[in-house]
């Protein structure tokens, strides 16, 4: 009696390897944008805590921006409004990541202070 073989073929291993490698490359390209978004969010929250006027918030954000080494959002990109005696700060931007040929991955980031 012959026993039926079990397991995965070499071609199956190669295909799984290609999929895992593609996901790894994609994750390596997306991770820096997520880290930058977190830096922008932290800088915005710090600016709202330290500033009392829109000018002070923008100045504090610019100081944090130079220390945090991010360029996605500047102080002039912040939308600052008043909400019941408190400042409400918002921002939004998008990042394009080139995948291959004409294909791009567009990530849209936004945040608000509360």
Steps between C-alpha positions, in 0.01 A plus 500: 500500500615843410467775753376837379754774549412795715645846528563797284676497166803705408285721278265561795793605719625739230156659459458541876849654514411750228182607681682534834780701337252734328317560829835563672600761241160667531528510879852646473366782281193574713670491844692832460178686410324361807792603722495848344123526563552411866769769526266760346222397739732525802628842389146627448385383844805657663438827313136510614602441862763775500338766279214732595457679166516371142836671449646335811366160386657540156831611650507209747413260217784635284745453787385140543518450124865595483583267788282215368644510146173477307391699197147376429326780692616853578358751746315676219324173407328482839134598509441673834151587626343585836266252666350618832804696618738226382708486186417220258788413268461277195723385217469272198746383238566208272804295407552325168714188491614380158448125472588409141434642153195726518381356834506716815376447853338817639481533879284779643583619849303741716493599865337733745588617846193366686 
